[in-house]
Amino acid sequence: MSSTLLLVKNMVCHRCVLAVEDILNKASVPFQKVLFGEIHLSDEISAEQKEVLKENLASIGFELIDNYLGGLIEKIKTLVIQKARNEVPEKDRKLKLSNYLSDHLHHEYTYLSSLFSSIEGRTVENFFIEQRIEKAKELLIYGQATLSEIAYELDYSSVAHLSNQFKKVTGLTPSYFKTLGVSKRKSLDNI
């Protein structure tokens, strides 16, 4: 069975996958699977079907990617988000970010980093830090983990390191942020 791959921008969570699957089902587009940033179709679709799919995806904040570099940037983002949130296999948790990206994308990190910076206007490392801080915000708001537990879960070397990065990114201390609550969180696709 042949497979056609479509790349989708802004898919950052499991609910995104479910939303895309729902769009495909409603449009009667046969697919094999949907992953973060990828739709694996069973067969080629017509230009008209692709245009309808593009419009339906755009209506909920997604975008079909038509070029290789755009797809590579989305793959970098997806991998960085998963690594920052520690949603990776144990063997990948201890890898440095540069090695993790190079291993998964089969490109030198210097190439990936300069491509990302030129298109996104920020470094991969800054994007990674922002993602880790968003996860820390989420955990702080839930209130079920101490700052020490959060630092450990997100692989920070210490609570002080987490607190310093948190303040640098948000302008607030973690404890003050916790008192403010949900109003300061950003959705992942807006980071």
Contact map, one row per residue, 1 for C-alpha under 8 A:
11100000000000000000000000000000000000000100000000000000000000000000000000000000000000000000000000000000000000000000000000000000000000000000000000000000000000000000000000000000000000000000000
11110000000000000000000000000000000000000110000000000000000000000000000000000000000000000000000000000000000000000000000000000000000000000000000000000000000000000000000000000000000000000000000
11111000000000000000000000000001000000011111000000000000000000000000000000000000000000000000000000000000000000000000000000000000000000000000000000000000000000000000000000000000000000000000000
01111100000000000000000000000000000000011111000000000000000000000000000000000000000000000000000000000000000000000000000000000000000000000000000000000000000000000000000000000000000000000000000
00111110000000000000000000000000000001111000000000000000000000000000000000000000000000000000000000000000000000000000000000000000000000000000000000000000000000000000000000000000000000000000000
00011111000000000000000000000000000001111000000000000000000000011000000000000000000000000000000000000000000000000000000000000000000000000000000000000000000000000000000000000000000000000000000
00001111100000000000000000000000000011100000000000000000000000011100001000000000000000000000000000000000000000000000000000000000000000000000000000000000000000000000000000000000000000000000000
00000111111000000000000000000000000011100000000000000000000001111000001001000000000000000000000000000000000000000000000000000000000000000000000000000000000000000000000000000000000000000000000
00000011111000000000000000000000000010000000000000000000000001111000001001000000000000000000000000000000000000000000000000000000000000000000000000000000000000000000000000000000000000000000000
00000001111100000000000000000000000010000000000000000000000011100000000001000000000000000000000000000000000000000000000000000000000000000000000000000000000000000000000000000000000000000000100
00000001111110011000000000000000000110000000000000000000000001000000000000000100000000000000000000000000000000000000000000000000000000000000000000000000000000000000000000000000000000000000100
00000000011111010000000000000000000110000000000000000000000000000000000000000100100000000000000000000000000000000000000000000000000000000000000000000000000000000000000000000000000000000001100
00000000001111111000000000000000000100000000000000000000000000000000000000000000000000000000000000000000000000000000000000000000000000000000000000000000000000000000000000000000000000000000000
00000000000111111100000000000000000100000000000000000000000000000000000000000000000000000000000000000000000000000000000000000000000000000000000000000000000000000000000000000000000000000000000
00000000000011111110000000000000000000000000000000000000000000000000000000000000000000000000000000000000000000000000000000000000000000000000000000000000000000000000000000000000000000000000000
00000000001111111111000000000000000100000000000000000000000000000000000000000000000000000000000000000000000000000000000000000000000000000000000000000000000000000000000000000000000000000000000
00000000001011111111100000000000011100000000000000000000000000000000000000000000000000000000000000000000000000000000000000000000000000000000000000000000000000000000000000000000000000000000000
00000000000001111111110000000000000000000000000000000000000000000000000000000000000000000000000000000000000000000000000000000000000000000000000000000000000000000000000000000000000000000000000
00000000000000111111111000000000000000000000000000000000000000000000000000000000000000000000000000000000000000000000000000000000000000000000000000000000000000000000000000000000000000000000000
00000000000000011111111100000000010000000000000000000000100000000000000000000000000000000000000000000000000000000000000000000000000000000000000000000000000000000000000000000000000000000000000
00000000000000001111111110000000010000000000000000000000000000000000000000000000000000000000000000000000000000000000000000000000000000000000000000000000000000000000000000000000000000000000000
00000000000000000111111111000000000000000000000000000000000000000000000000000000000000000000000000000000000000000000000000000000000000000000000000000000000000000000000000000000000000000000000
00000000000000000011111111100000000000000000000000001001100000000000000000000000000000000000000000000000000000000000000000000000000000000000000000000000000000000000000000000000000000000000000
00000000000000000001111111111110000000000000000000001000000000000000000000000000000000000000000000000000000000000000000000000000000000000000000000000000000000000000000000000000000000000000000
00000000000000000000111111111100000000000000000000000000000000000000000000000000000000000000000000000000000000000000000000000000000000000000000000000000000000000000000000000000000000000000000
00000000000000000000011111111000000000000000000000000000000000000000000000000000000000000000000000000000000000000000000000000000000000000000000000000000000000000000000000000000000000000000000
00000000000000000000001111111000000000000000000000001000000000000000000000000000000000000000000000000000000000000000000000000000000000000000000000000000000000000000000000000000000000000000000
00000000000000000000000111111100000000000000000000000000000000000000000000000000000000000000000000000000000000000000000000000000000000000000000000000000000000000000000000000000000000000000000
00000000000000000000000111111110000000001000100000000000000000000000000000000000000000000000000000000000000000000000000000000000000000000000000000000000000000000000000000000000000000000000000
00000000000000000000000110011111000000001110000000000000000000000000000000000000000000000000000000000000000000000000000000000000000000000000000000000000000000000000000000000000000000000000000
00000000000000000000000100001111110000111110000000000000000000000000000000000000000000000000000000000000000000000000000000000000000000000000000000000000000000000000000000000000000000000000000
00100000000000000000000000000111110000111100000000000000000000000000000000000000000000000000000000000000000000000000000000000000000000000000000000000000000000000000000000000000000000000000000
00000000000000000000000000000011111000111000000000000000000000000000000000000000000000000000000000000000000000000000000000000000000000000000000000000000000000000000000000000000000000000000000
00000000000000001001100000000011111111110000000000000000000000000000000000000000000000000000000000000000000000000000000000000000000000000000000000000000000000000000000000000000000000000000000
00000000000000001000000000000000111111100000000000000000000000000000000000000000000000000000000000000000000000000000000000000000000000000000000000000000000000000000000000000000000000000000000
00000000001111011000000000000000011111000000000000000000000000000000000000000100000000000000000000000000000000000000000000000000000000000000000000000000000000000000000000000000000000000000000
00000011111100000000000000000000011111100000000000000000000000000000000001100100000000000000000000000000000000000000000000000000000000000000000000000000000000000000000000000000000000000000000
00001111000000000000000000000000011111110000000000000000000000000000000000000000000000000000000000000000000000000000000000000000000000000000000000000000000000000000000000000000000000000000000
00001111000000000000000000000011111011111000000000000000000000000000000000000000000000000000000000000000000000000000000000000000000000000000000000000000000000000000000000000000000000000000000
00111100000000000000000000000011110001111100000000000000000000000000000000000000000000000000000000000000000000000000000000000000000000000000000000000000000000000000000000000000000000000000000
00111100000000000000000000001111100000111111000000000000000000000000000000000000000000000000000000000000000000000000000000000000000000000000000000000000000000000000000000000000000000000000000
11110000000000000000000000000111000000011111000000000000000000000000000000000000000000000000000000000000000000000000000000000000000000000000000000000000000000000000000000000000000000000000000
01110000000000000000000000000110000000001111100000000000000000000000000000000000000000000000000000000000000000000000000000000000000000000000000000000000000000000000000000000000000000000000000
00110000000000000000000000000000000000001111110000000000000000000000000000000000000000000000000000000000000000000000000000000000000000000000000000000000000000000000000000000000000000000000000
00000000000000000000000000001000000000000011111011000000000000000000000000000000000000000000000000000000000000000000000000000000000000000000000000000000000000000000000000000000000000000000000
00000000000000000000000000000000000000000001111111000000000000000000000000000000000000000000000000000000000000000000000000000000000000000000000000000000000000000000000000000000000000000000000
00000000000000000000000000000000000000000000111111100000000000000000000000000000000000000000000000000000000000000000000000000000000000000000000000000000000000000000000000000000000000000000000
00000000000000000000000000000000000000000000011111110000000000000000000000000000000000000000000000000000000000000000000000000000000000000000000000000000000000000000000000000000000000000000000
00000000000000000000000000000000000000000000111111111000000000000000000000000000000000000000000000000000000000000000000000000000000000000000000000000000000000000000000000000000000000000000000
00000000000000000000000000000000000000000000111111111100000000000000000000000000000000000000000000000000000000000000000000000000000000000000000000000000000000000000000000000000000000000000000
00000000000000000000000000000000000000000000001111111110000000000000000000000000000000000000000000000000000000000000000000000000000000000000000000000000000000000000000000000000000000000000000
00000000000000000000000000000000000000000000000111111111000000000000000000000000000000000000000000000000000000000000000000000000000000000000000000000000000000000000000000000000000000000000000
00000000000000000000001100100000000000000000000011111111100000000000000000000000000000000000000000000000000000000000000000000000000000000000000000000000000000000000000000000000000000000000000
00000000000000000000000000000000000000000000000001111111110000110000000000000000000000000000000000000000000000000000000000000000000000000000000000000000000000000000000000000000000000000000000
00000000000000000000000000000000000000000000000000111111111000000000000000000000000000000000000000000000000000000000000000000000000000000000000000000000000000000000000000000000000000000000000
00000000000000000000001000000000000000000000000000011111111100000000000000000000000000000000000000000000000000000000000000000000000000000000000000000000000000000000000000000000000000000000000
00000000000000000001001000000000000000000000000000001111111111110000000000000000000000000000000000000000000000000000000000000000000000000000000000000000000000000000000000000000000000000000000
00000000000000000000000000000000000000000000000000000111111111100000000000000000000000000000000000000000000000000000000000000000000000000000000000000000000000000000000000000000000000000000000
00000000000000000000000000000000000000000000000000000011111111000000000000000000000000000000000000000000000000000000000000000000000000000000000000000000000000000000000000000000000000000000000
00000000000000000000000000000000000000000000000000000001111111000000000000000000000000000000000000000000000000000000000000000000000000000000000000000000000000000000000000000000000000000000000
00000000010000000000000000000000000000000000000000000000111111100000000000000000000000000000000000000000000000000000000000000000000000000000000000000000000000000000000000000000000000000000000
00000001111000000000000000000000000000000000000000000000111111110000000000000000000000000000000000000000000000000000000000000000000000000000000000000000000000000000000000000000000000000000000
00000001110000000000000000000000000000000000000000000100110011111000000000000000000000000000000000000000000000000000000000000000000000000000000000000000000000000000000000000000000000000000000
00000111100000000000000000000000000000000000000000000100100001111100000000000000000000000000000000000000000000000000000000000000000000000000000000000000000000000000000000000000000000000000000
00000111100000000000000000000000000000000000000000000000000000111110011000000000000000000000000000000000000000000000000000000000000000000000000000000000000000000000000000000000000000000000000
00000010000000000000000000000000000000000000000000000000000000011111011000000000000000000000000000000000000000000000000000000000000000000000000000000000000000000000000000000000000000000000000
00000000000000000000000000000000000000000000000000000000000000001111111000000000000000000000000000000000000000000000000000000000000000000000000000000000000000000000000000000000000000000000000
00000000000000000000000000000000000000000000000000000000000000000111111100000000000000000000000000000000000000000000000000000000000000000000000000000000000000000000000000000000000000000000000
00000000000000000000000000000000000000000000000000000000000000000011111110000000000000000000000000000000000000000000000000000000000000000000000000000000000000000000000000000000000000000000000
00000000000000000000000000000000000000000000000000000000000000001111111111000000000000000000000000000000000000000000000000000000000000000000000000000000000000000000000000000000000000000000000
00000011100000000000000000000000000000000000000000000000000000001111111111100000000000000000000000000000000000000000000000000000000000000000000000000000000000000000000000000000000000000000000
00000000000000000000000000000000000000000000000000000000000000000001111111110000000000000000000000000000000000000000000000000000000000000000000000000000000000000000000000000000000000000000000
00000000000000000000000000000000000000000000000000000000000000000000111111111000000000000000000000000000000000000011000000000000000000000000000000000000000000000000000000000000000000000000000
00000001110000000000000000000000000010000000000000000000000000000000011111111100000000000000000000000000000000000000000000000000000000000000000000000000000000000000000000000000000000000000000
00000000000000000000000000000000000010000000000000000000000000000000001111111110000000000000000000000000100000000000000000000000000000000000000000000000000000000000000000000000000000000000000
00000000000000000000000000000000000000000000000000000000000000000000000111111111000000000000000000001000100000010001000000000000000000000000000000000000000000000000000000000000000000000000000
00000000000000000000000000000000000000000000000000000000000000000000000011111111100000000000000000000000000000000000000000000000000000000000000000000000000000000000000000000000000000000000000
00000000001100000000000000000000000110000000000000000000000000000000000001111111110000000000000000000000000000000000000000000000000000000000000000000000000000000000000000000000000000000000000
00000000000000000000000000000000000000000000000000000000000000000000000000111111111000000000000000001000000000000000000000000000000000000000000000000000000000000000000000000000000000000000000
00000000000000000000000000000000000000000000000000000000000000000000000000011111111100000000000010001000000000000000000000010011001000000000000000000000000000000000000000000000000000000000000
00000000000100000000000000000000000000000000000000000000000000000000000000001111111110000000000000000000000000000000000000000001001000000000000000000000000000000000000000000000000000000000000
00000000000000000000000000000000000000000000000000000000000000000000000000000111111111110000000000000000000000000000000000000000000000000000000000000000000000000000000000000000000000000000000
00000000000000000000000000000000000000000000000000000000000000000000000000000011111111110001100010000000000000000000000000000000000000000000000000000000000000000000000000000000000000000000000
00000000000000000000000000000000000000000000000000000000000000000000000000000001111111100000000000000000000000000000000000000001101100100000000000000000010000000000000000000000000000000000000
00000000000000000000000000000000000000000000000000000000000000000000000000000000111111100000000000000000000000000000000000000000001100100000000000000000010000000000000000000000000000000000000
00000000000000000000000000000000000000000000000000000000000000000000000000000000011111110000100000000000000000000000000000000000000000000000000000000000110000000000000000000000000000000000000
00000000000000000000000000000000000000000000000000000000000000000000000000000000011111111000000000000000000000000000000000000000000000000000000000000000000000000000000000000000000000000000000
00000000000000000000000000000000000000000000000000000000000000000000000000000000011001111101100000000000000000000000000000000000000000000000000000000000000000000000000000000000000000000000000
00000000000000000000000000000000000000000000000000000000000000000000000000000000000000111111100000000000000000000000000000000000000000000000000000000000000000000000000000000000000000000000000
00000000000000000000000000000000000000000000000000000000000000000000000000000000000000011111110000000000000000000000000000000000000000000000000000000000000000000000000000000000000000000000000
00000000000000000000000000000000000000000000000000000000000000000000000000000000000000001111111000000000000000000000000000000000000000000000000000000000000000000000000000000000000000000000000
00000000000000000000000000000000000000000000000000000000000000000000000000000000001000011111111000010000000000000000000000000000000000000000000000000000000000000000000000000000000000000000000
00000000000000000000000000000000000000000000000000000000000000000000000000000000001001011111111000000000000000000000000000000000000000000000000000000000000000000000000000000000000000000000000
00000000000000000000000000000000000000000000000000000000000000000000000000000000000000000111111100000000000000000000000000000000000000000000000000000000000000000000000000000000000000000000000
00000000000000000000000000000000000000000000000000000000000000000000000000000000000000000011111110110000000000000000000000000000000000000000000000000000000000000000000000000000000000000000000
00000000000000000000000000000000000000000000000000000000000000000000000000000000000000000000011111110000000000000000000000000000000000000000000000000000000000000000000000000000000000000000000
00000000000000000000000000000000000000000000000000000000000000000000000000000001001000000000001111111000000000000000000000000000000000000000000000000000000000000000000000000000000000000000000
00000000000000000000000000000000000000000000000000000000000000000000000000000000000000000000000111111100000010000000000000000000000000000000000000000000000000000000000000000000000000000000000
00000000000000000000000000000000000000000000000000000000000000000000000000000000000000000000001111111110000010000000000000000000000000000000000000000000000000000000000000000000000000000000000
00000000000000000000000000000000000000000000000000000000000000000000000000000000000000000001001111111111000000000000000000000000000000000000000000000000000000000000000000000000000000000000000
00000000000000000000000000000000000000000000000000000000000000000000000000010011000000000000000011111111110010000000000000000000000000000000000000000000000000000000000000000000000000000000000
00000000000000000000000000000000000000000000000000000000000000000000000000000000000000000000000001111111111110010000000000000000000000000000000000000000000000000000000000000000000000000000000
00000000000000000000000000000000000000000000000000000000000000000000000000000000000000000000000000111111111000000000000000000000000000000000000000000000000000000000000000000000000000000000000
00000000000000000000000000000000000000000000000000000000000000000000000000000000000000000000000000011111110000000000000000000000000000000000000000000000000000000000000000000000000000000000000
00000000000000000000000000000000000000000000000000000000000000000000000000110000000000000000000000001111111000000000000000000000000000000000000000000000000000000000000000000000000000000000000
00000000000000000000000000000000000000000000000000000000000000000000000000000000000000000000000000001111111100000000000000000000000000000000000000000000000000000000000000000000000000000000000
00000000000000000000000000000000000000000000000000000000000000000000000000000000000000000000000000000110111110110000000000000000000000000000000000000000000000000000000000000000000000000000000
00000000000000000000000000000000000000000000000000000000000000000000000000000000000000000000000000000100011111110000000000000000000000000000000000000000000000000000000000000000000000000000000
00000000000000000000000000000000000000000000000000000000000000000000000000000000000000000000000001101100001111111000000000000000000000000000000000000000000000000000000000000000000000000000000
00000000000000000000000000000000000000000000000000000000000000000000000000000000000000000000000000000000000111111100000000000000000000000000000000000000000000000000000000000000000000000000000
00000000000000000000000000000000000000000000000000000000000000000000000000000000000000000000000000000000001111111110000000000000000000000000000000000000000000000000000000000000000000000000000
00000000000000000000000000000000000000000000000000000000000000000000000000010000000000000000000000000100001111111111000000000000000000000000000000000000000000000000000000000000000000000000000
00000000000000000000000000000000000000000000000000000000000000000000000000000000000000000000000000000000000011111111100000110000000000000000000000000000000000000000000000000000000000000000000
00000000000000000000000000000000000000000000000000000000000000000000000000000000000000000000000000000000000001111111110000100000000000000000000000000000000000000000000000000000000000000000000
00000000000000000000000000000000000000000000000000000000000000000000000010000000000000000000000000000000000000111111111000000000000000000000000000000000000000000000000000000000000000000000000
00000000000000000000000000000000000000000000000000000000000000000000000010010000000000000000000000000000000000011111111111110000000000000000000000000000000000000000000000000000000000000000000
00000000000000000000000000000000000000000000000000000000000000000000000000000000000000000000000000000000000000001111111111110000000000000000000000000000000000000000000000000000000000000000000
00000000000000000000000000000000000000000000000000000000000000000000000000000000000000000000000000000000000000000111111111000000000000000000000000000000000000000000000000000000000000000000000
00000000000000000000000000000000000000000000000000000000000000000000000000000000000000000000000000000000000000000011111110000000000000000000000000000000000000000000000000000000000000000000000
00000000000000000000000000000000000000000000000000000000000000000000000000000000000000000000000000000000000000000001111111100000000000000000000000000000000000000000000000000000000000000000000
00000000000000000000000000000000000000000000000000000000000000000000000000000000000000000000000000000000000000000001111111100000000000000000000000000000000000000000000000000000000000000000000
00000000000000000000000000000000000000000000000000000000000000000000000000000000000000000000000000000000000000000001110111110110000000000000000000000000000000000000000000000000000000000000000
00000000000000000000000000000000000000000000000000000000000000000000000000000000000000000000000000000000000000001101100111111110000000000000000000000000000000000000000000000000000000000000000
00000000000000000000000000000000000000000000000000000000000000000000000000000001000000000000000000000000000000001001100001111111000000000000000000000000000000000000000000000000000000000000000
00000000000000000000000000000000000000000000000000000000000000000000000000000000000000000000000000000000000000000000000000111111100000000000000000000000000000000000000000000000000000000000000
00000000000000000000000000000000000000000000000000000000000000000000000000000000000000000000000000000000000000000000000001111111110000000000000000000000000000000000000000000000000000000000000
00000000000000000000000000000000000000000000000000000000000000000000000000000001000000000000000000000000000000000000000001111111111000000000000000000000000000000000000000000000000000000000001
00000000000000000000000000000000000000000000000000000000000000000000000000000001100100000000000000000000000000000000000000011111111100000000000000000000000000000000000000000000000000000000000
00000000000000000000000000000000000000000000000000000000000000000000000000000000000100000000000000000000000000000000000000001111111110000000000000000000000000000000100000000000000000000000000
00000000000000000000000000000000000000000000000000000000000000000000000000000000000000000000000000000000000000000000000000000111111111000000000000000000000000000000000010000000000000000000001
00000000000000000000000000000000000000000000000000000000000000000000000000000001100110000000000000000000000000000000000000000011111111100000000000000000000000000000000000000000000000000001001
00000000000000000000000000000000000000000000000000000000000000000000000000000000000110000000000000000000000000000000000000000001111111110000000000000000010000000000000000000000000000000000000
00000000000000000000000000000000000000000000000000000000000000000000000000000000000000000000000000000000000000000000000000000000111111111000000000000000000000000000110010000000000000000000000
00000000000000000000000000000000000000000000000000000000000000000000000000000000000000000000000000000000000000000000000000000000011111111100000000000000000000000000000000000000000000001101000
00000000000000000000000000000000000000000000000000000000000000000000000000000000000110000000000000000000000000000000000000000000001111111110000000000000000000000000000000000000000000000000000
00000000000000000000000000000000000000000000000000000000000000000000000000000000000000000000000000000000000000000000000000000000000111111111000000000100010000000000000000000000000000000000000
00000000000000000000000000000000000000000000000000000000000000000000000000000000000000000000000000000000000000000000000000000000000011111111100000000000000000000000000000000100110000001000000
00000000000000000000000000000000000000000000000000000000000000000000000000000000000000000000000000000000000000000000000000000000000001111111110000000000000000000000000000000000000000001000000
00000000000000000000000000000000000000000000000000000000000000000000000000000000000000000000000000000000000000000000000000000000000000111111111110000100000000000000000000000000000000000000000
00000000000000000000000000000000000000000000000000000000000000000000000000000000000000000000000000000000000000000000000000000000000000011111111111100000000000000000000000000100010000000000000
00000000000000000000000000000000000000000000000000000000000000000000000000000000000000000000000000000000000000000000000000000000000000001111111000000000000000000000000000000000010011000000000
00000000000000000000000000000000000000000000000000000000000000000000000000000000000000000000000000000000000000000000000000000000000000000111111110000000000000000000000000000000000000000000000
00000000000000000000000000000000000000000000000000000000000000000000000000000000000000000000000000000000000000000000000000000000000000000011111111000000000000000000000000000000000000000000000
00000000000000000000000000000000000000000000000000000000000000000000000000000000000000000000000000000000000000000000000000000000000000000011011111000000000000000000000000000000000000000000000
00000000000000000000000000000000000000000000000000000000000000000000000000000000000000000000000000000000000000000000000000000000000000000011011111111100000000000000000000000000000000000000000
00000000000000000000000000000000000000000000000000000000000000000000000000000000000000000000000000000000000000000000000000000000000000000001001111111100000000000000000000000000000000000000000
00000000000000000000000000000000000000000000000000000000000000000000000000000000000000000000000000000000000000000000000000000000000000000001000011111110000000100000000000000100000000000000000
00000000000000000000000000000000000000000000000000000000000000000000000000000000000000000000000000000000000000000000000000000000000000000000000011111111000001100000000000000000000000000000000
00000000000000000000000000000000000000000000000000000000000000000000000000000000000000000000000000000000000000000000000000000000000000000000000011111111100000000000000000000000000000000000000
00000000000000000000000000000000000000000000000000000000000000000000000000000000000000000000000000000000000000000000000000000000000000010010000011111111110000000000000000000000000000000000000
00000000000000000000000000000000000000000000000000000000000000000000000000000000000000000000000000000000000000000000000000000000000000000000000000111111111111100100000000000000000000000000000
00000000000000000000000000000000000000000000000000000000000000000000000000000000000000000000000000000000000000000000000000000000000000000000000000011111111111000000000000000000000000000000000
00000000000000000000000000000000000000000000000000000000000000000000000000000000000001000000000000000000000000000000000000000000000000000000000000001111111100000000000000000000000000000000000
00000000000000000000000000000000000000000000000000000000000000000000000000000000000111000000000000000000000000000000000000000000000100010000000000000111111100000000000000000000000000000000000
00000000000000000000000000000000000000000000000000000000000000000000000000000000000000000000000000000000000000000000000000000000000000000000000000000011111110000000000000000000000000000000000
00000000000000000000000000000000000000000000000000000000000000000000000000000000000000000000000000000000000000000000000000000000000000000000000000000011111111101100000000000000000000000000000
00000000000000000000000000000000000000000000000000000000000000000000000000000000000000000000000000000000000000000000000000000000000000000000000000000011001111101100000000000000000000000000000
00000000000000000000000000000000000000000000000000000000000000000000000000000000000000000000000000000000000000000000000000000000000000000000000000010011000111111100000000000000000000000000000
00000000000000000000000000000000000000000000000000000000000000000000000000000000000000000000000000000000000000000000000000000000000000000000000000110010000111111110000000000000000000000000000
00000000000000000000000000000000000000000000000000000000000000000000000000000000000000000000000000000000000000000000000000000000000000000000000000000000000001111111000000000000000000000000000
00000000000000000000000000000000000000000000000000000000000000000000000000000000000000000000000000000000000000000000000000000000000000000000000000000000000111111111100000000000000000000000000
00000000000000000000000000000000000000000000000000000000000000000000000000000000000000000000000000000000000000000000000000000000000000000000000000000010000111111111110000000000000000000000000
00000000000000000000000000000000000000000000000000000000000000000000000000000000000000000000000000000000000000000000000000000000000000000000000000000000000000111111111000001100000000000000000
00000000000000000000000000000000000000000000000000000000000000000000000000000000000000000000000000000000000000000000000000000000000000000000000000000000000000011111111100000000000000000000000
00000000000000000000000000000000000000000000000000000000000000000000000000000000000000000000000000000000000000000000000000000000100010000000000000000000000000001111111110000000000000000000000
00000000000000000000000000000000000000000000000000000000000000000000000000000000000000000000000000000000000000000000000000000000000010000000000000000000000000000111111111111100000000000000000
00000000000000000000000000000000000000000000000000000000000000000000000000000000000000000000000000000000000000000000000000000000000000000000000000000000000000000011111111111100000000000000000
00000000000000000000000000000000000000000000000000000000000000000000000000000000000000000000000000000000000000000000000000000000000000000000000000000000000000000001111111110000000000000000000
00000000000000000000000000000000000000000000000000000000000000000000000000000000000000000000000000000000000000000000000000000000010010000000000000000000000000000000111111100000000000000000000
00000000000000000000000000000000000000000000000000000000000000000000000000000000000000000000000000000000000000000000000000000000000000000000000000000000000000000000011111111000000000000000000
00000000000000000000000000000000000000000000000000000000000000000000000000000000000000000000000000000000000000000000000000000000000000000000000000000000000000000000011111111000000000000000000
00000000000000000000000000000000000000000000000000000000000000000000000000000000000000000000000000000000000000000000000000000000000000000000000000000000000000000000011101111101100000000000000
00000000000000000000000000000000000000000000000000000000000000000000000000000000000000000000000000000000000000000000000000000000000000000000000000000000000000000010011001111111100000000000000
00000000000000000000000000000000000000000000000000000000000000000000000000000000000000000000000000000000000000000000000000000000000000001001000000100000000000000010011000011111110000000000000
00000000000000000000000000000000000000000000000000000000000000000000000000000000000000000000000000000000000000000000000000000000000000000000000000000000000000000000000000001111111000000000000
00000000000000000000000000000000000000000000000000000000000000000000000000000000000000000000000000000000000000000000000000000000000000000000000000000000000000000000000000011111111100000000000
00000000000000000000000000000000000000000000000000000000000000000000000000000000000000000000000000000000000000000000000000000000000000001000000000000000000000000000000000011111111110010000000
00000000000000000000000000000000000000000000000000000000000000000000000000000000000000000000000000000000000000000000000000000000000000001001100000000000000000000000000000000111111110000000000
00000000000000000000000000000000000000000000000000000000000000000000000000000000000000000000000000000000000000000000000000000000000000000000000000000000000000000000000000000011111110000000000
00000000000000000000000000000000000000000000000000000000000000000000000000000000000000000000000000000000000000000000000000000000000000000000000000000000000000000000000000000001111111110000000
00000000000000000000000000000000000000000000000000000000000000000000000000000000000000000000000000000000000000000000000000000000000000000000100000000000000000000000000000000000111111110000000
00000000000000000000000000000000000000000000000000000000000000000000000000000000000000000000000000000000000000000000000000000000000000000000100000000000000000000000000000000000000111111000000
00000000000000000000000000000000000000000000000000000000000000000000000000000000000000000000000000000000000000000000000000000000000000000000000000000000000000000000000000000000000111111000000
00000000000000000000000000000000000000000000000000000000000000000000000000000000000000000000000000000000000000000000000000000000000000000000000000000000000000000000000000000000100111111100000
00000000000000000000000000000000000000000000000000000000000000000000000000000000000000000000000000000000000000000000000000000000000001001100000000000000000000000000000000000000000001111110000
00000000000000000000000000000000000000000000000000000000000000000000000000000000000000000000000000000000000000000000000000000000000001000000000000000000000000000000000000000000000000011111011
00000000000000000000000000000000000000000000000000000000000000000000000000000000000000000000000000000000000000000000000000000000000000000000000000000000000000000000000000000000000000001111111
00000000000100000000000000000000000000000000000000000000000000000000000000000000000000000000000000000000000000000000000000000000001001000000000000000000000000000000000000000000000000000111111
00000000011100000000000000000000000000000000000000000000000000000000000000000000000000000000000000000000000000000000000000000000000000000000000000000000000000000000000000000000000000000011111
00000000000000000000000000000000000000000000000000000000000000000000000000000000000000000000000000000000000000000000000000000000000000000000000000000000000000000000000000000000000000000111111
00000000000000000000000000000000000000000000000000000000000000000000000000000000000000000000000000000000000000000000000000000010011000000000000000000000000000000000000000000000000000000111111
